[in-house]
Amino acid sequence: MSGANCAIILALVLAVTAACGLGRRWRFGAALVVLAGFVVLVTPEPSVVRAATMATIVLLAGAMGRPGRGLPALALAGIALLVADPWLSRNYGFVLSVLATLGLLVLTIPLARRLRRWLPAPVAAVLAIPLAAQLACQPVLVLLSPTLPAYGVPANLLAAPAAPIATIAGLAACLLLPWLPWLAVPLVWLAWLPATWIAAVAITTAGLPGSSLPWLGGPLGVGLTLACTAGILTMLPERRPGRRQAVLRIVSGAVLCLAAGCTVGAMVGTGLGRAAVFPANWQIAACDIGQGDAVVVRDGDQVALVDVGPDPALLTGCLGELDVDRVDLLVLTHYDLDHVGGLDAVIGRVDTALVGPPENAQDARLHAELSRGGATVAQTARGDHGVLGGLAWDVLWPVRGADELATGNAGSVTIRFEGRGVRSIFLGDLDEEAQSALLAEGPIGAVDVVKVAHHGSGDQSAALYAELGASLGLVSVGADNGYGHPTRSLLELLRSAGTALVRTDRDGLAVVAPTGAGPAGARAGAALRVWTEKVPGAG
């Protein structure tokens, strides 16, 4: 809204100075000073700088008695800013700001004229404004996110009337607060009302079913978006069509039908179809976060997360897909980057964190970050136990007080969950020596699900996997990882143990659910339902 905000402020300043009887040049001089202060106040982000530069050009033209036309002003502002900083051409905020303004200047009147054939003139004019901006920006928005905002235009229609009130009241409050706080506070509350309305519109429309329609990404998606935009403009009649226009409309209609068919098909396949088969009672989910570990365990609204993967963005995407907002129990098995690199995604969202002994100051800083975010951080070892909803958990490794095999891969915190008909164990990156030592501490018993150690490396204990006898083995591994994970020896080992394999590099996100809700403490051997994001060629 930066351009609209600048326009509101300048219109107000020009009206006040004109009422005070100031001459034209004084009026425009005052407007320039206020505009500069406004940019400083809201911070000079690229979209704000674009709006302010364009407004400055229009003001200077007016001060010289020349008409301030929008399209030349936009072109001159864009050229001047790109000459001053060529890297702005790669800034999405700047590009979208320019395109939105271009759409308003070029498309609004033609769209309004065409829409008047079906709608009353005032309604057509109001609808044409957000529609023009949306059409102009959509090819670039597809590069940011390969989706179409189904409710973008109505959301802008609902939010736009609140912008002038929020802008004027908010600016007045900012200016008065240091000097007249008793007058500024009511203005803050007044600005809060329209600002809250805008936020409510955004949150509500984003949460509606089908708010983001799937679309092609990359250059192909941009090309298809441009073709559909041209098709929409062609399909909207302005006058009686001739033969040439009739042909163009037929072609445009075909393009739009093809795009609509692809969108509906993608919605059915990835949206409705997925919702129909995704197990609502899932208990374990292995995130597809590349070469690293991030596995979610859930019972009802209680959530545990074992490791956070290498990248906060990938973990954020997975947790959003699983509708996980808060983590009741975080387990950091050890401090390799592929297990702790994504920690920023959950800082401030964790209640309790179980960690192994830190190896250096950098590891200790992770504990401090979790604590500052409100988490209770506890160094854990064998014998620790607790509950997660209806699931019981206990830590099997490392052994408290042992100096050997206590850090690094060998010291990976190993945790077991049991309940609701499923028994599972998470082995971190334990190597063969540590696995043998774990087995020597006492019998573990059979499990239903094992998170395979170290992404399926060859450094494994056949005796441990035979002891576990898991029905399902989850391997969190990155495609083309360069390590050869999962190794052929590991695959043979799981086959010998009768353990079926699910791997995130080929299967994507993998979700495990019990076929029935059993009581807490039910022994292993339950039938499992497994859902995977991708369907591998093997079936």
N, C-alpha and C positions, 0 to 999 in steps of 0.2 A: 504493500500500500504506500510505498515511499513517494511516488509521484502524486498520488491523491493528497497525501499529507502536506507536501510542499505547496500544492495548489490551494489547499484550505488556508494555510498560514499566510501565504502571499495575498490571497483575496481579502483576508481579514485586515492585514496591515495596510493594503491599498485603500480599503474602505475607510479605515480610521483616519489615515493621513489626509484623504480627500475631504472627510468631514471637518478636519482641522483647518482646511483652507490652504494646504501646502501645494506648491507648484508641482508640475509633472516630474521634473528631475529630482526634487526633494522626495517626492513620494517613492520614486524608483530607488533612490539612494537608501532610504529607510528600509525598503523591502529587501535590498541586497544585504544590509547589515543584519536584519532579522534572520534572513535565510542562512547566512554564515553561522550565526549563533545556533540556529536549529540543527544544522549539520553537526556542529560540535556536541550539542546536547544528546543527539540520538546516536552518535558515533558514525564516522565516515565509512560505512560499508559500501561496497561497489554499487549496489542498487541506489543507495542514498546519494552517492556522488553523481551518478548518472542523472538522477532527477534534479539535483541542485544545479548541475552544469547546464542542463537544458533550460531550467527556469531562469538562470542567469542570462543566457543568450536571449531569451524572450524579453526579459526586463531591459537589457541594454538596447535591444531593437526598439522597444517602446520608448525609452528615454530619448532616442534619436528621431522619433517620429516615424519609424518604420513599422509595418505590421509584423508581429511576431507569429509566424506560421509554424505549425507543429512539426511537419515532416522535415523541412530544412533545419529546424532547431535540433531535432533528434539526430539527423545525420551529422551536423557540425559537432554536437556534443560527443557523439560516438567516435568520430575521427580524432577530435582533440584528446580525448581520454586514452584512446589506443596509442596515439603518438607518444603521449606522456608515459604510459605504462602498457606496453604490448601484451604483458601477461594477463591483463584483464580479459583478453579474448578467450582464455581458458577458465575463466571464473563463471560458474553456473549462475550465481546471483546477478552478475552484470548482464550476461547474455539473456537471461529470462526477463530482466527488467527492460532491456532494449526491445525484445520481441513483443512483450506485453504492450508496451507503448506503441510500437509499430502496428500491432493488430488493432488497437483502439483508433489510431489515426487513419488506417487504410480500410479496415473491414467493417467498422461499426455502421457507417451510413449505408453501404450496399446491403449489409445484412438486415438492417432495420427496414430498408425499402422492400426487400424480398419477403420478410416476415409479415409485413403489413397485409399481404394477400390472405393470410389466415388469422391474424391477430389484430386487435385494436391498436391504433398507432402508438399510444403511450406504452402499452405492454410490449409491443415490438421494439420500441426504442430502449426500454429498460433491459429487455432480454438480450439485445444485440451487444451490449457493452461487455458483460462477462463472457459471452459466447465468442466475441472477437478476440479477447485476450487468451481464452483457453485454446482456440484454434491456432493462434500464432505461437503459443508456448509449447504445445503438445509434442512436436517433433523432438525438442530438446528434453522435455520431461521423460520421454521414452528412454533416453540414454541414462537418466538418473535411476529410473525404475521402470522395467518393461510391463507397465500396467496402464490402464485407462481409468481416470477418476470418474466413476459413473455419476456422482452427485456434485461434481466440481462447480458447474454453473449454478444450480440452485443454492449451493452453499454460499457462493459469492453474492448472490442476490439477497440472501438473508442477512449476511454479515455486513454488506456495504453500508447500509444506512447508519450503522452504529459508529463507523469510523470518524466522521466529522465531530461527533460529540466527544468521543474518547480523545481525539487529537487536541481539540481546543481546551477541554477541561483538564486533560493531563498536562499540557504545556503550561497553562495558567498555574496549576498546582506546583509544578516544578519551580517556576519563577517566584512564586509567593512564599514558598515554604521557609526559606531562610529569614524572611522579613516579617511576614504576617502568618504564622502557623495556624492561628485560630480561624483564618479565612481559607487557608490552603487545605486544611483537613477535610472540610466538606466537599471541596473540589476533587480531592483524591477519591472520596467515596462516589462522587458523581461520575468520575472517569472509570471507576471500577465496574459500574453497572454495564456500560456498553462493551468494555473489554471482556467482562465475564460472558456476555452474550456471544461475542465473537468466538471465544474459546469453547463455549457450549455447542455452538453450531459446528465447529471443527470436530470436536470429540464425537458428537452424535452422528454426523454424517460419515465419519470414518468408521464408526462401529456398525453401520447398517449392513445388512447382507448384500454381498456383491458390490461393495464400495470400491474395490479395486479389481477391474476386469483384466484378465491375463492378456498379454500382448507380446508380440515379437520384440526382442531386444536388438541392440547394435544397429549397424547401417541398414539392414533389411527392415527392421522395425521403423526406423526413421523414414525410409522410402515409402513403406506402406502407409504410414501416418500422413505423409504429404499427399499421397494419392487419394486417400480417403477425404482429406481436407478439401482438395480440389473437387472431389466428387460431391461433397456436401454443398459447396458453393454453386456447382453446376446444376444440382438437382433443385435448388431453390429458385423458382421462376421469377423473373422480373418483367418479362413481356411475353407475348405469344411466341412460342418457339418455332423456328424455321427448321428445315431439314437438317442443317448442320448441328443445330442445338439439340435436335431430337437424337441424333447419333451420339453426341457427347453425353446426353442424359442416360442413354442405354448403357454406354460403357461405364459411366459413373455408377449407375445402379448395380451393374455386375460387380464392380470393385467393392462397393459397400456391402453387397450381399455376401461376397467371399469373406470380407473381413468380419462381418457379423457371424457368419457360420463358424469361422475359426475361433472367434471369441467364445461363442456359446459352447462349441465342442471342448475348448480348453477348460471352461467353467465346469462342464459336466465331468470331464475326465479328472481334473485336479482339484475341483471344489466339491461339487455334489457327489461325484463318484467316490472321492476319497472319504468324505464325511460318512458315506453309507457303510464303508468297510473298516474305517479306523476304529480300533477297539477302545471304547470309552473307559473300560476298567483296566487300562494298561498299568503295569507296575514298574517295568524297566524300559528305559529308552536310551539307546546308544546314539549320540549325536554324530552326524557326519561333519567333522571339523578338521578333516585332513589327517596328517600324521601326528596324532596326539590322542589323549583320552578326555572324554567328558560324557559321563553316563549318569542319567537321572533315575532315581528310585523314588516311587511315589506310593502313598496310601491315602486316598481321599485328598484332602487339601494339605497334607503333610508331605514335604519334599526334601529329599537328600540329593546332593550332587557330588559325585566322586570325580575329582579333578575338573579342570576348567579349560583344557585344550590350549593351543598356542596363540589364539587370536580372539580378542574380545568381541569383534564384529560377528565372527562365525558363531560364537557361543550365544550372543544376544539373539541372532536369528533363530537358532535352534530352540532356545527357551521361549521365544515368542511363538514359535510354531507349536510348542507343547503347552502354551498358555500358562507358563510358570512365571509368576511375578516375584515370589520370595522363596528363599532357600532356608529351610529350618535347620538342616545339618549339612555342612560342607566338609568334605574329606579331601585334603591335599596329600596324596600318597607320598610324593617326594617333590623335589624342587627343580626338576628339569623343565626347560621352557615349554616343551610340548604338553606339560601337565599343569603349569601355573601361569603361562603367558596370557591367558584370557581372564585373569583375575579381576581386571577393571570392570568387566561386565556385571559382576555381582557385588562389588563393594557397596556397602550401604543396604544390601538386601539379604544379609546373612545373619541368622540368630546365633548359631554355634558352629565353630570350626574346629575340626580335629586335624592335627598336624603332627609330623614327625620332628625329630630334633633338627634345628637349623644347622647348616654346615658353615655358614658365613654370615657376615653382616647384611648382605643382600637378602638372604632368606629371612633374617629377623625383621627386616623392613616390611616384608609381606605380612608378617604377623601384626606389625604396628598399623599398617593400612587397614587390615580387617578390624582391628580394635577401634580405630578412629571411626570406622563405618558403623559401629554399634555391635559388632560380633563379639561373642565370648570365645576366646582362642584357648584351646587346651592341647597340650602335648600328650599324645595318646600312645598306648602300648597294649600288649596282650593282657586280656582280663577286663579291659574297659567294656562297658555294655550300656544299653539304653533301649528306648523304644521310639519308633517313628509311626505315629498313628497305631495301627494294628500290627505293625511289623516289629519284631525284636531284632536288634543288631548287637554284634559283639566284634571286638577287634582281636585278630589272631596273631598279628605280627606288626612291628618288631617286639622282641622280648625286652621288658623294662630292665634297665641296668646293664644290658649286654653292650660291650664296646664294639665287638665285631658284628658285621652285617647289620649295622644300625642306621647307616646313612646311604645316600645314593640309591641306585636301582635295588640293591640288595636289602635296603632298609625300607622299601615301599610299605606304607601302611596297608595292611590287608584286612578287609572288613567283610563280614558275612551278615546277610539279612535273611530273616525267616518269618513266614506268616502268609495268610491269605492263599494257602495252597502252593506257594513257591518258595524254594530255598535257593539263595544265590550267593556267590562269592566273587570278590573283586581283587585281583592279584597285582594291580599296579604294574610295575616293571620288574618284578622279582626274577632273578636269574636262577639257573639250575641249582647252584649251591644253596641259595637262600630258600628255594622251594623244598629242597631235601631237609634243610634245617627246620622249616615250618612243619613238615611232616613228622619229623622226629620229636616235636613238642607234644604230640599226642594225636589221636585219630580225629579227623575233621568230619568224616561222614559224607554220605552222598549228597549231591546238590542237583538242582534242576538246571541252573544257569551258571556258567563261569565266564567272567570277563577275562579272556586269555591274556597272559602276562606279556608285556613288552611288545605289543602290536604284532604278535605272532613270530617273534624271532626264533632261531633254532636252539637257543639256550634254555631248554625246558627239561623238567623232570617227568619222565613217563610214569613213574610210580605215583606222583601226585595226581596226575590227570586220571589214572586208573582208579585211585582212591575216590576221587570226586565223582566219576561216572556220570558226568553231566549230560543231560539230553541236548543242551544247546550251548555252543561256545560263541561268544561275541568277540570279534576282533576289530578294534578301533584302529584303522590304518588308512594312510593316505594313498591315493592312486599314484602310480609311478614314483614311489617314495625313494627309490635309489638304494634301499637296504635289502631289497628282495623279500620284504615282509608282505604277507605271511610266507614263511619258508616251506619248502616241500617237506622237510622233516617234521615240522609242526603239523602240517596237514595230515601226514601219515599217522602221527601220534594221536590226533583227535579221532581219526577214523578207527584206529585200534581201540580207543576208549569208548566207541559208540556215540561220539558227540557230533551232532550236526553243526555246521559252520554257517554263521552269518557275518559278513565283513562289510564295513561301511564304505570301502572304496568301490565295491561293485553294487551293494544293496542300498547305499545311502542311509538315511535315518532308519533305524531298526527299533521296533517297539514289541515288547513281550507282555502278554497278559495271561492270567490263568483262565482256564475254560470254565471254572466255577469258583465261587468265593468260599474257600475253606477256612477253618478256624485258625487262629494264630498257633504256631507250633506244629502245623501239619507236616508230616515227613515228606521228603523228596519223592519224586516219582509221579508228580502231577502232569497231566496233559497240558501243553502250552499252546497258546495261539500267538503266532508271530506275524507281524505286519512289517513290510519293508517298503521304503519309498520308491525303489526301482525294482524292476523285474529282471533278474539276470538271465542270460541266455540259457543257463543250465536248467531253468525252471524253478 
